[in-house]
Amino acid sequence: MINDILKEAEEKMTKSVEVTKGDFAGMRAGRATPAMVEKIPVEYYGTPTPLNQLANISAPEPRLLVIQPWDKTVIPEIEKSIQKSDLGINPANDGTVVRLPIPQLTEERRSELVKAVKKKAEDGKVAIRNIRREAIDDLKAAQKEGMISEDDLKRGQDEVQKSTDKFVKQIDELLAAKENDIMQV
């Protein structure tokens, strides 16, 4: 019983860390990465479709993204979607590919990005703490129903807290790495 609750909590916490990692990957850090644009919705025959499902996205240089759509007629829609996004990048197309030159980040923009990254990290930590609360509630309910003893409840709570601390530490490490990445000139 306790092991099932702990296992489920750990799986959920792992997913929270993965979501946070994905959020960080999509945030601009001065270098061009396909993750910056792959989730941008593009209007494709009346349906908003993620850019990575319409084109091949590559970063041939540290400051350049190249988007090569499989259907050349969607290039104007790709450009519109990129301009609407909050990336602040002007796309250029030559009829077959869309090029995104990534400008150097200003100090002000870097500090804005660090604040946004910290908010995403805090969101991840809150999700992990909510999972901890749910797991402890499940343990207490099991104890109330007589399925586990009070000692098992205490041991289970300690294990849940250890897992929580481990996953919060992982998010802190991801945050530190991303902050360092953003602040590099």
VOROVEX-755178 format. One record per residue: residue number from 1; residue in three letters; x, y, z of N, C-alpha, C in turn. Coordinates in Angstrom, 1 decimal. Atoms other than C-alpha are relative to their C-alpha. Layout:
# residues N
+-----+--------+--------+--------+--------+--------+--------+--------+--------+--------+--------+
! num ! residu !    nc1 !    nc2 !    nc3 !   cac1 !   cac2 !   cac3 !    cc1 !    cc2 !    cc3 !
+-----+--------+--------+--------+--------+--------+--------+--------+--------+--------+--------+
! NUM !    ALA !      X !      Y !      Z !      X !      Y !      Z !      X !      Y !      Z !
...
+-----+--------+--------+--------+--------+--------+--------+--------+--------+--------+--------+
This chain:
# residues 185
+-----+--------+--------+--------+--------+--------+--------+--------+--------+--------+--------+
! num ! residu !    nc1 !    nc2 !    nc3 !   cac1 !   cac2 !   cac3 !    cc1 !    cc2 !    cc3 !
+-----+--------+--------+--------+--------+--------+--------+--------+--------+--------+--------+
!   1 !    MET !    0.8 !   -1.2 !    0.0 !    0.0 !    0.0 !    0.0 !    0.9 !    1.3 !    0.0 !
!   2 !    ILE !   -0.9 !   -1.2 !   -0.1 !    2.7 !    2.5 !    1.1 !    0.8 !    0.1 !   -1.3 !
!   3 !    ASN !   -0.9 !    0.0 !    1.2 !    5.0 !    1.5 !   -1.8 !   -0.8 !    0.4 !   -1.2 !
!   4 !    ASP !    0.8 !   -0.4 !    1.2 !    2.2 !    2.0 !   -4.3 !   -0.2 !    1.5 !    0.0 !
!   5 !    ILE !    0.2 !   -1.4 !   -0.2 !    1.5 !    5.5 !   -3.0 !    1.3 !    0.7 !   -0.3 !
!   6 !    LEU !   -1.3 !   -0.6 !    0.2 !    5.2 !    6.3 !   -3.0 !    0.5 !    0.0 !   -1.5 !
!   7 !    LYS !   -0.4 !    0.2 !    1.4 !    5.8 !    4.9 !   -6.5 !   -0.8 !    1.0 !   -0.9 !
!   8 !    GLU !    0.8 !   -0.9 !    0.8 !    2.9 !    6.9 !   -7.9 !    0.4 !    1.4 !    0.1 !
!   9 !    ALA !   -0.5 !   -1.4 !   -0.2 !    4.1 !   10.1 !   -6.3 !    1.3 !    0.3 !   -0.7 !
!  10 !    GLU !   -1.3 !   -0.2 !    0.7 !    7.6 !    9.6 !   -7.6 !   -0.2 !    0.1 !   -1.5 !
!  11 !    GLU !    0.2 !   -0.1 !    1.5 !    6.3 !    9.0 !  -11.2 !   -0.6 !    1.4 !   -0.3 !
!  12 !    LYS !    0.6 !   -1.3 !    0.3 !    4.2 !   12.2 !  -11.0 !    1.1 !    1.1 !    0.2 !
!  13 !    MET !   -1.0 !   -0.9 !   -0.2 !    7.2 !   14.1 !   -9.6 !    1.0 !    0.0 !   -1.2 !
!  14 !    THR !   -0.9 !    0.1 !    1.1 !    9.4 !   12.8 !  -12.4 !   -0.6 !    0.7 !   -1.2 !
!  15 !    LYS !    0.6 !   -0.7 !    1.1 !    6.9 !   14.1 !  -14.9 !    0.0 !    1.5 !    0.1 !
!  16 !    SER !    0.0 !   -1.5 !   -0.2 !    6.8 !   17.5 !  -13.3 !    1.4 !    0.5 !   -0.3 !
!  17 !    VAL !   -1.3 !   -0.4 !    0.3 !   10.6 !   17.7 !  -13.6 !    0.2 !    0.0 !   -1.5 !
!  18 !    GLU !   -0.1 !    0.0 !    1.5 !   10.4 !   16.7 !  -17.3 !   -0.8 !    1.2 !   -0.6 !
!  19 !    VAL !    0.8 !   -1.1 !    0.5 !    7.7 !   19.3 !  -17.9 !    0.8 !    1.3 !    0.2 !
!  20 !    THR !   -0.8 !   -1.2 !   -0.3 !    9.9 !   22.0 !  -16.3 !    1.2 !    0.0 !   -0.9 !
!  21 !    LYS !   -1.1 !    0.1 !    0.9 !   12.9 !   20.8 !  -18.4 !   -0.4 !    0.4 !   -1.4 !
!  22 !    GLY !    0.6 !   -0.4 !    1.3 !   10.7 !   21.1 !  -21.5 !   -0.2 !    1.5 !   -0.1 !
!  23 !    ASP !    0.2 !   -1.4 !    0.0 !    9.7 !   24.6 !  -20.5 !    1.3 !    0.8 !   -0.2 !
!  24 !    PHE !   -1.3 !   -0.7 !    0.1 !   13.3 !   25.6 !  -20.1 !    0.6 !   -0.1 !   -1.4 !
!  25 !    ALA !   -0.5 !    0.2 !    1.4 !   14.2 !   24.2 !  -23.5 !   -0.6 !    0.9 !   -1.0 !
!  26 !    GLY !    0.7 !   -0.9 !    0.9 !   11.6 !   26.4 !  -25.2 !    0.3 !    1.4 !    0.3 !
!  27 !    MET !   -0.3 !   -1.4 !   -0.3 !   13.0 !   29.5 !  -23.6 !    1.4 !    0.4 !   -0.6 !
!  28 !    ARG !   -1.1 !   -0.5 !    0.7 !   15.5 !   31.6 !  -25.5 !    1.2 !    0.3 !    1.0 !
!  29 !    ALA !   -1.2 !   -0.2 !   -0.9 !   19.1 !   31.7 !  -24.1 !    1.1 !    0.5 !   -0.8 !
!  30 !    GLY !   -1.1 !   -0.6 !    0.8 !   21.1 !   33.6 !  -26.7 !    0.5 !   -0.9 !   -1.1 !
!  31 !    ARG !   -0.4 !    0.9 !    1.1 !   21.8 !   30.5 !  -28.8 !   -1.3 !   -0.5 !   -0.6 !
!  32 !    ALA !    1.2 !    0.5 !    0.8 !   19.5 !   29.1 !  -31.5 !   -0.2 !   -1.5 !    0.4 !
!  33 !    THR !    0.4 !    1.4 !   -0.2 !   17.7 !   25.9 !  -30.5 !   -1.3 !   -0.2 !   -0.7 !
!  34 !    PRO !    1.3 !    0.3 !    0.6 !   14.9 !   24.3 !  -32.5 !   -1.2 !    0.0 !    1.0 !
!  35 !    ALA !    1.1 !    0.0 !   -1.0 !   12.9 !   24.0 !  -29.2 !   -0.6 !    1.3 !    0.2 !
!  36 !    MET !    0.5 !   -1.4 !   -0.1 !   12.5 !   27.8 !  -29.3 !   -1.3 !    0.2 !   -0.8 !
!  37 !    VAL !    1.1 !   -0.3 !    0.9 !   10.0 !   27.6 !  -32.2 !   -0.9 !   -1.3 !   -0.3 !
!  38 !    GLU !    0.7 !    1.2 !    0.5 !    8.8 !   24.0 !  -32.5 !   -1.4 !   -0.1 !    0.5 !
!  39 !    LYS !    1.4 !    0.0 !   -0.5 !    5.6 !   24.5 !  -30.5 !   -0.8 !    1.1 !   -0.4 !
!  40 !    ILE !    0.7 !   -1.1 !    0.5 !    4.6 !   27.7 !  -32.2 !   -1.2 !   -0.5 !   -0.9 !
!  41 !    PRO !    1.1 !    0.5 !    0.8 !    1.1 !   27.1 !  -33.6 !   -0.1 !    0.8 !   -1.4 !
!  42 !    VAL !    0.1 !   -0.6 !    1.3 !    0.8 !   27.7 !  -37.4 !   -1.3 !   -0.4 !   -0.6 !
!  43 !    GLU !    1.3 !    0.3 !    0.6 !   -2.5 !   28.0 !  -39.2 !    0.2 !   -0.8 !   -1.3 !
!  44 !    TYR !   -0.2 !    0.9 !    1.2 !   -2.5 !   25.1 !  -41.7 !   -1.3 !   -0.6 !   -0.4 !
!  45 !    TYR !    1.3 !    0.4 !    0.5 !   -5.6 !   24.6 !  -43.7 !   -1.1 !    0.1 !    1.0 !
!  46 !    GLY !    1.0 !   -0.3 !   -1.0 !   -7.7 !   26.2 !  -41.0 !    0.2 !   -0.7 !    1.4 !
!  47 !    THR !   -0.3 !    0.7 !   -1.3 !   -6.1 !   24.1 !  -38.1 !    1.3 !    0.5 !    0.5 !
!  48 !    PRO !   -1.3 !   -0.3 !   -0.6 !   -3.5 !   25.4 !  -35.7 !    0.8 !   -1.2 !    0.2 !
!  49 !    THR !   -0.9 !    1.1 !   -0.1 !   -0.6 !   23.0 !  -36.0 !    1.3 !    0.4 !    0.5 !
!  50 !    PRO !   -1.4 !   -0.4 !   -0.5 !    2.7 !   23.0 !  -34.1 !    1.0 !    0.0 !   -1.2 !
!  51 !    LEU !   -0.9 !   -0.2 !    1.1 !    5.5 !   24.2 !  -36.4 !    0.9 !   -1.3 !   -0.3 !
!  52 !    ASN !   -0.9 !    1.2 !    0.2 !    7.6 !   21.0 !  -35.8 !   -0.8 !   -1.1 !   -0.8 !
!  53 !    GLN !    0.7 !    1.0 !    0.8 !    4.8 !   19.0 !  -37.6 !   -0.2 !    0.4 !   -1.4 !
!  54 !    LEU !    0.1 !   -0.5 !    1.4 !    5.0 !   21.2 !  -40.7 !    1.3 !    0.1 !   -0.7 !
!  55 !    ALA !   -1.3 !   -0.3 !    0.6 !    8.7 !   21.6 !  -41.2 !    1.1 !   -0.6 !    0.8 !
!  56 !    ASN !   -1.2 !    0.4 !   -0.7 !   12.2 !   20.5 !  -40.4 !    0.7 !    1.2 !    0.5 !
!  57 !    ILE !   -0.6 !   -1.2 !   -0.6 !   13.8 !   22.9 !  -38.0 !    1.5 !   -0.4 !    0.4 !
!  58 !    SER !   -1.4 !    0.3 !   -0.3 !   17.6 !   23.0 !  -37.7 !    0.8 !    1.3 !    0.4 !
!  59 !    ALA !   -0.8 !   -1.2 !   -0.4 !   20.3 !   25.3 !  -36.2 !    1.4 !   -0.2 !   -0.5 !
!  60 !    PRO !   -1.3 !    0.3 !    0.6 !   23.2 !   25.2 !  -38.6 !    1.2 !    0.9 !    0.6 !
!  61 !    GLU !   -0.9 !   -0.9 !   -0.7 !   24.9 !   28.1 !  -36.7 !   -0.5 !    0.4 !    1.4 !
!  62 !    PRO !    0.4 !   -0.3 !   -1.3 !   24.8 !   29.2 !  -33.1 !   -1.1 !    1.2 !    0.1 !
!  63 !    ARG !    1.0 !   -1.1 !    0.0 !   22.7 !   32.3 !  -34.0 !   -0.9 !    0.0 !   -1.2 !
!  64 !    LEU !    0.9 !    0.1 !    1.2 !   20.6 !   31.0 !  -36.9 !   -0.9 !   -1.3 !    0.1 !
!  65 !    LEU !    0.8 !    1.1 !    0.1 !   17.6 !   28.8 !  -37.1 !   -0.5 !   -0.1 !   -1.5 !
!  66 !    VAL !    0.5 !    0.1 !    1.4 !   16.5 !   27.4 !  -40.5 !   -1.2 !   -1.0 !    0.1 !
!  67 !    ILE !    1.3 !    0.7 !    0.0 !   12.9 !   26.2 !  -41.0 !   -0.3 !   -0.4 !   -1.4 !
!  68 !    GLN !    0.3 !    0.4 !    1.4 !   12.3 !   24.1 !  -44.1 !   -1.3 !   -0.8 !    0.0 !
!  69 !    PRO !    1.3 !    0.6 !    0.0 !    8.6 !   23.4 !  -44.5 !   -0.1 !   -1.1 !   -1.1 !
!  70 !    TRP !    0.2 !    1.1 !    1.0 !    7.5 !   20.2 !  -46.3 !   -0.9 !    0.5 !   -1.1 !
!  71 !    ASP !    1.0 !   -0.6 !    0.9 !    4.7 !   22.2 !  -48.0 !    0.4 !    1.5 !   -0.1 !
!  72 !    LYS !   -0.5 !   -1.4 !    0.2 !    6.2 !   25.5 !  -49.5 !   -1.1 !    1.0 !    0.1 !
!  73 !    THR !    1.1 !   -1.0 !    0.0 !    2.7 !   27.1 !  -49.6 !   -0.3 !    0.5 !    1.4 !
!  74 !    VAL !    0.3 !   -0.4 !   -1.3 !    2.7 !   27.4 !  -45.8 !    1.0 !    1.0 !    0.6 !
!  75 !    ILE !   -1.1 !   -1.0 !   -0.4 !    5.8 !   29.7 !  -45.6 !   -0.6 !    1.3 !    0.5 !
!  76 !    PRO !    0.5 !   -1.2 !   -0.5 !    3.7 !   32.9 !  -45.3 !   -0.7 !   -0.1 !    1.4 !
!  77 !    GLU !    0.6 !    0.3 !   -1.3 !    1.7 !   31.4 !  -42.4 !    1.0 !   -0.2 !    1.1 !
!  78 !    ILE !   -1.1 !    0.2 !   -0.9 !    4.9 !   30.3 !  -40.7 !    0.6 !    1.4 !    0.4 !
!  79 !    GLU !   -0.6 !   -1.4 !   -0.4 !    6.3 !   33.9 !  -40.9 !   -1.0 !    0.7 !    0.9 !
!  80 !    LYS !    1.0 !   -0.7 !   -0.8 !    3.0 !   35.3 !  -39.5 !    0.0 !   -0.5 !    1.4 !
!  81 !    SER !    0.1 !    0.6 !   -1.3 !    3.0 !   32.9 !  -36.6 !    1.3 !    0.4 !    0.8 !
!  82 !    ILE !   -1.3 !   -0.3 !   -0.7 !    6.7 !   33.6 !  -35.7 !   -0.1 !    1.5 !    0.4 !
!  83 !    GLN !    0.1 !   -1.4 !   -0.4 !    6.0 !   37.4 !  -35.8 !   -1.0 !    0.2 !    1.1 !
!  84 !    LYS !    1.0 !   -0.2 !   -1.0 !    3.0 !   37.0 !  -33.6 !    0.5 !   -0.6 !    1.4 !
!  85 !    SER !   -0.5 !    0.6 !   -1.2 !    4.9 !   34.9 !  -31.1 !    0.8 !    1.0 !    0.8 !
!  86 !    ASP !   -0.8 !   -1.0 !   -0.8 !    6.8 !   36.6 !  -28.2 !    1.5 !   -0.1 !   -0.1 !
!  87 !    LEU !   -1.4 !    0.2 !    0.1 !   10.2 !   35.7 !  -29.5 !    0.8 !    1.3 !   -0.4 !
!  88 !    GLY !   -0.6 !   -1.2 !    0.4 !   10.9 !   39.1 !  -31.0 !    1.1 !   -0.2 !   -1.1 !
!  89 !    ILE !   -0.9 !    0.3 !    1.1 !   12.6 !   37.7 !  -34.1 !   -0.7 !    0.2 !   -1.3 !
!  90 !    ASN !    0.6 !   -0.3 !    1.3 !   12.0 !   38.8 !  -37.6 !    0.4 !   -1.1 !   -1.0 !
!  91 !    PRO !   -0.4 !    1.1 !    1.0 !   11.9 !   35.8 !  -40.1 !    0.3 !    0.6 !   -1.4 !
!  92 !    ALA !   -0.3 !   -0.3 !    1.4 !   13.3 !   36.0 !  -43.6 !   -0.1 !   -1.2 !   -0.8 !
!  93 !    ASN !    0.1 !    1.2 !    0.8 !   12.4 !   33.7 !  -46.4 !    0.5 !    0.2 !   -1.4 !
!  94 !    ASP !   -0.5 !   -0.1 !    1.4 !   13.8 !   32.9 !  -49.8 !   -0.9 !   -0.8 !   -0.9 !
!  95 !    GLY !    0.9 !    0.8 !    0.8 !   10.8 !   31.0 !  -51.1 !    0.0 !   -1.5 !    0.3 !
!  96 !    THR !   -0.1 !    1.4 !   -0.3 !   12.0 !   27.6 !  -49.9 !    0.2 !   -0.3 !    1.5 !
!  97 !    VAL !   -0.2 !    0.1 !   -1.5 !   13.2 !   28.1 !  -46.3 !   -0.2 !    1.3 !    0.7 !
!  98 !    VAL !    0.1 !   -1.2 !   -0.8 !   12.6 !   30.5 !  -43.5 !    1.2 !    0.0 !    0.9 !
!  99 !    ARG !   -1.2 !   -0.1 !   -0.9 !   15.7 !   31.8 !  -41.7 !   -0.4 !    1.0 !    1.1 !
! 100 !    LEU !    0.2 !   -0.8 !   -1.2 !   15.5 !   33.2 !  -38.2 !    1.4 !    0.4 !    0.6 !
! 101 !    PRO !   -1.2 !   -0.4 !   -0.7 !   18.6 !   35.2 !  -37.2 !   -0.3 !    0.4 !    1.4 !
! 102 !    ILE !    0.2 !   -0.2 !   -1.5 !   18.8 !   35.2 !  -33.4 !    1.0 !    1.1 !    0.4 !
! 103 !    PRO !   -0.8 !   -1.1 !   -0.4 !   20.0 !   38.6 !  -32.2 !    0.6 !   -0.2 !    1.4 !
! 104 !    GLN !   -0.6 !    0.0 !   -1.3 !   22.3 !   39.1 !  -29.3 !   -1.0 !    0.5 !    1.1 !
! 105 !    LEU !    0.9 !   -0.4 !   -1.1 !   20.4 !   39.4 !  -26.0 !    0.6 !    1.3 !    0.7 !
! 106 !    THR !   -0.4 !   -1.2 !   -0.8 !   20.5 !   42.8 !  -24.2 !    0.0 !   -0.4 !    1.5 !
! 107 !    GLU !   -0.1 !    0.3 !   -1.5 !   21.3 !   42.8 !  -20.4 !   -1.4 !    0.1 !    0.6 !
! 108 !    GLU !    1.4 !   -0.1 !   -0.6 !   17.7 !   43.9 !  -19.7 !   -0.8 !   -1.2 !   -0.4 !
! 109 !    ARG !    0.7 !    1.2 !    0.5 !   16.3 !   41.1 !  -21.8 !    0.4 !   -1.3 !    0.7 !
! 110 !    ARG !   -0.6 !    1.2 !   -0.8 !   18.6 !   38.6 !  -20.0 !   -0.7 !   -0.1 !    1.3 !
! 111 !    SER !    0.6 !    0.0 !   -1.4 !   17.3 !   39.7 !  -16.6 !   -1.5 !   -0.4 !   -0.1 !
! 112 !    GLU !    1.4 !    0.3 !    0.2 !   13.7 !   39.4 !  -17.9 !   -0.2 !   -1.5 !   -0.2 !
! 113 !    LEU !    0.0 !    1.5 !    0.2 !   14.4 !   35.8 !  -19.1 !    0.3 !   -0.7 !    1.3 !
! 114 !    VAL !   -0.4 !    0.7 !   -1.2 !   16.0 !   34.9 !  -15.8 !   -1.2 !    0.0 !    0.9 !
! 115 !    LYS !    1.2 !   -0.1 !   -0.8 !   12.8 !   36.1 !  -14.0 !   -1.0 !   -1.0 !   -0.5 !
! 116 !    ALA !    0.9 !    1.0 !    0.6 !   10.7 !   34.0 !  -16.4 !    0.4 !   -1.4 !    0.3 !
! 117 !    VAL !   -0.5 !    1.4 !   -0.3 !   12.9 !   30.9 !  -15.9 !   -0.3 !   -0.3 !    1.5 !
! 118 !    LYS !    0.3 !    0.3 !   -1.4 !   12.6 !   31.3 !  -12.1 !   -1.4 !   -0.2 !    0.3 !
! 119 !    LYS !    1.5 !    0.3 !   -0.1 !    8.8 !   31.5 !  -12.4 !   -0.3 !   -1.4 !   -0.4 !
! 120 !    LYS !    0.2 !    1.4 !    0.5 !    8.8 !   28.3 !  -14.4 !    0.5 !   -1.0 !    1.0 !
! 121 !    ALA !   -0.5 !    0.9 !   -0.9 !   11.0 !   26.6 !  -11.9 !   -0.9 !    0.0 !    1.3 !
! 122 !    GLU !    0.9 !   -0.1 !   -1.2 !    8.8 !   27.8 !   -9.0 !   -1.3 !   -0.8 !   -0.3 !
! 123 !    ASP !    1.2 !    0.7 !    0.4 !    5.8 !   26.4 !  -10.9 !    0.2 !   -1.5 !    0.1 !
! 124 !    GLY !   -0.3 !    1.4 !   -0.1 !    7.5 !   23.0 !  -11.1 !    0.1 !   -0.4 !    1.4 !
! 125 !    LYS !   -0.1 !    0.3 !   -1.4 !    8.3 !   23.1 !   -7.4 !   -1.3 !   -0.1 !    0.6 !
! 126 !    VAL !    1.4 !    0.0 !   -0.5 !    4.7 !   23.9 !   -6.6 !   -0.7 !   -1.3 !   -0.4 !
! 127 !    ALA !    0.6 !    1.2 !    0.5 !    3.6 !   21.0 !   -8.7 !    0.5 !   -1.2 !    0.9 !
! 128 !    ILE !   -0.5 !    1.1 !   -0.8 !    5.9 !   18.7 !   -6.8 !   -0.5 !    0.0 !    1.4 !
! 129 !    ARG !    0.6 !   -0.1 !   -1.4 !    4.7 !   20.0 !   -3.4 !   -1.4 !   -0.4 !    0.0 !
! 130 !    ASN !    1.4 !    0.5 !    0.1 !    1.1 !   19.4 !   -4.5 !   -0.1 !   -1.5 !    0.0 !
! 131 !    ILE !    0.0 !    1.5 !    0.0 !    2.0 !   15.8 !   -5.3 !    0.3 !   -0.5 !    1.3 !
! 132 !    ARG !   -0.3 !    0.4 !   -1.4 !    3.6 !   15.5 !   -1.9 !   -1.2 !    0.0 !    0.9 !
! 133 !    ARG !    1.2 !   -0.2 !   -0.9 !    0.4 !   16.8 !   -0.2 !   -1.0 !   -1.1 !   -0.3 !
! 134 !    GLU !    0.9 !    1.1 !    0.4 !   -1.7 !   14.3 !   -2.2 !    0.4 !   -1.3 !    0.5 !
! 135 !    ALA !   -0.5 !    1.3 !   -0.5 !    0.5 !   11.4 !   -1.3 !   -0.2 !   -0.1 !    1.5 !
! 136 !    ILE !    0.1 !    0.1 !   -1.5 !    0.5 !   12.3 !    2.4 !   -1.5 !   -0.1 !    0.4 !
! 137 !    ASP !    1.4 !    0.1 !   -0.2 !   -3.3 !   12.7 !    2.2 !   -0.5 !   -1.5 !   -0.2 !
! 138 !    ASP !    0.3 !    1.4 !    0.3 !   -3.5 !    9.2 !    0.7 !    0.4 !   -0.9 !    1.1 !
! 139 !    LEU !   -0.6 !    0.8 !   -1.2 !   -1.3 !    7.8 !    3.5 !   -0.9 !    0.1 !    1.2 !
! 140 !    LYS !    0.9 !   -0.2 !   -1.1 !   -3.5 !    9.4 !    6.1 !   -1.3 !   -0.7 !   -0.1 !
! 141 !    ALA !    1.3 !    0.7 !    0.3 !   -6.6 !    8.0 !    4.5 !    0.1 !   -1.5 !    0.3 !
! 142 !    ALA !   -0.2 !    1.4 !   -0.2 !   -5.1 !    4.6 !    4.5 !    0.1 !   -0.4 !    1.5 !
! 143 !    GLN !   -0.1 !    0.2 !   -1.5 !   -4.2 !    4.9 !    8.2 !   -1.3 !    0.1 !    0.7 !
! 144 !    LYS !    1.4 !   -0.2 !   -0.6 !   -7.7 !    6.1 !    9.0 !   -0.9 !   -1.2 !   -0.2 !
! 145 !    GLU !    0.8 !    1.2 !    0.3 !   -9.2 !    3.1 !    7.3 !    0.6 !   -1.3 !    0.6 !
! 146 !    GLY !   -0.6 !    1.1 !   -0.7 !   -6.9 !    0.8 !    9.3 !    0.9 !   -0.9 !   -0.9 !
! 147 !    MET !   -0.8 !    0.8 !    0.9 !   -4.9 !   -0.4 !    6.3 !    1.5 !    0.1 !    0.3 !
! 148 !    ILE !   -1.4 !   -0.1 !   -0.4 !   -1.5 !    0.9 !    7.7 !    0.0 !    0.5 !    1.4 !
! 149 !    SER !   -0.1 !   -0.5 !   -1.4 !   -0.3 !    1.6 !   11.2 !    0.5 !    1.4 !    0.1 !
! 150 !    GLU !   -0.5 !   -1.4 !   -0.1 !    0.7 !    5.0 !   12.6 !    1.5 !    0.0 !   -0.3 !
! 151 !    ASP !   -1.4 !    0.0 !    0.3 !    4.4 !    4.0 !   12.4 !    0.2 !   -0.1 !   -1.5 !
! 152 !    ASP !   -0.1 !    0.0 !    1.5 !    3.9 !    3.1 !    8.7 !   -0.3 !    1.3 !   -0.6 !
! 153 !    LEU !    0.4 !   -1.4 !    0.5 !    2.2 !    6.5 !    8.2 !    1.2 !    0.9 !    0.1 !
! 154 !    LYS !   -1.1 !   -0.9 !   -0.2 !    5.2 !    8.3 !    9.7 !    1.1 !   -0.3 !   -0.9 !
! 155 !    ARG !   -1.1 !    0.4 !    0.9 !    7.7 !    6.2 !    7.7 !   -0.3 !    0.4 !   -1.5 !
! 156 !    GLY !    0.4 !   -0.4 !    1.4 !    5.7 !    6.9 !    4.5 !    0.1 !    1.5 !   -0.2 !
! 157 !    GLN !   -0.2 !   -1.4 !    0.1 !    5.6 !   10.6 !    5.2 !    1.4 !    0.4 !   -0.2 !
! 158 !    ASP !   -1.4 !   -0.3 !    0.1 !    9.3 !   10.7 !    5.7 !    0.6 !   -0.4 !   -1.4 !
! 159 !    GLU !   -0.4 !    0.4 !    1.3 !    9.8 !    8.8 !    2.4 !   -0.5 !    1.0 !   -1.1 !
! 160 !    VAL !    0.6 !   -1.0 !    1.0 !    7.5 !   11.2 !    0.5 !    0.8 !    1.3 !    0.1 !
! 161 !    GLN !   -0.8 !   -1.2 !   -0.1 !    9.5 !   14.1 !    1.9 !    1.3 !   -0.1 !   -0.6 !
! 162 !    LYS !   -1.3 !    0.2 !    0.7 !   12.8 !   12.6 !    0.8 !   -0.1 !    0.1 !   -1.5 !
! 163 !    SER !    0.2 !   -0.1 !    1.4 !   11.4 !   12.2 !   -2.7 !   -0.2 !    1.4 !   -0.4 !
! 164 !    THR !    0.3 !   -1.4 !    0.3 !   10.1 !   15.8 !   -2.7 !    1.3 !    0.8 !    0.0 !
! 165 !    ASP !   -1.3 !   -0.7 !   -0.1 !   13.5 !   17.1 !   -1.6 !    0.9 !   -0.3 !   -1.2 !
! 166 !    LYS !   -0.9 !    0.4 !    1.1 !   15.3 !   15.1 !   -4.3 !   -0.5 !    0.7 !   -1.3 !
! 167 !    PHE !    0.5 !   -0.6 !    1.3 !   13.0 !   16.4 !   -7.1 !    0.1 !    1.5 !    0.0 !
! 168 !    VAL !   -0.1 !   -1.5 !   -0.1 !   13.0 !   20.0 !   -5.9 !    1.5 !    0.3 !   -0.3 !
! 169 !    LYS !   -1.5 !   -0.3 !    0.3 !   16.9 !   19.8 !   -5.9 !    0.3 !   -0.1 !   -1.5 !
! 170 !    GLN !   -0.2 !    0.2 !    1.4 !   16.7 !   18.5 !   -9.5 !   -0.4 !    1.3 !   -0.7 !
! 171 !    ILE !    0.4 !   -1.3 !    0.7 !   14.7 !   21.6 !  -10.5 !    0.9 !    1.1 !    0.3 !
! 172 !    ASP !   -1.0 !   -1.1 !   -0.3 !   17.1 !   23.9 !   -8.7 !    1.2 !   -0.1 !   -0.8 !
! 173 !    GLU !   -1.2 !    0.2 !    0.8 !   20.0 !   22.3 !  -10.6 !   -0.3 !    0.4 !   -1.5 !
! 174 !    LEU !    0.4 !   -0.4 !    1.3 !   18.1 !   22.8 !  -13.9 !   -0.1 !    1.5 !   -0.1 !
! 175 !    LEU !    0.1 !   -1.5 !   -0.1 !   17.4 !   26.4 !  -12.9 !    1.3 !    0.6 !   -0.1 !
! 176 !    ALA !   -1.3 !   -0.5 !   -0.1 !   21.0 !   27.1 !  -12.1 !    0.7 !   -0.1 !   -1.4 !
! 177 !    ALA !   -0.6 !    0.2 !    1.3 !   22.1 !   25.7 !  -15.4 !   -0.6 !    0.9 !   -1.1 !
! 178 !    LYS !    0.7 !   -0.8 !    0.9 !   19.5 !   27.6 !  -17.4 !    0.4 !    1.5 !    0.2 !
! 179 !    GLU !   -0.4 !   -1.4 !   -0.3 !   20.4 !   30.9 !  -15.6 !    1.3 !    0.3 !   -0.5 !
! 180 !    ASN !   -1.3 !   -0.2 !    0.5 !   24.0 !   30.4 !  -16.4 !    0.1 !    0.1 !   -1.5 !
! 181 !    ASP !    0.2 !    0.0 !    1.4 !   23.1 !   29.7 !  -20.0 !   -0.4 !    1.3 !   -0.5 !
! 182 !    ILE !    0.6 !   -1.3 !    0.5 !   21.1 !   32.9 !  -20.3 !    1.0 !    1.1 !    0.3 !
! 183 !    MET !   -0.9 !   -1.1 !   -0.3 !   23.7 !   35.1 !  -18.6 !    1.3 !    0.0 !   -0.7 !
! 184 !    GLN !   -1.2 !    0.0 !    0.8 !   26.5 !   34.0 !  -20.8 !   -0.1 !    0.9 !   -1.2 !
! 185 !    VAL !    0.1 !   -1.0 !    1.2 !   27.3 !   36.7 !  -23.4 !    0.6 !   -0.7 !   -1.2 !
+-----+--------+--------+--------+--------+--------+--------+--------+--------+--------+--------+
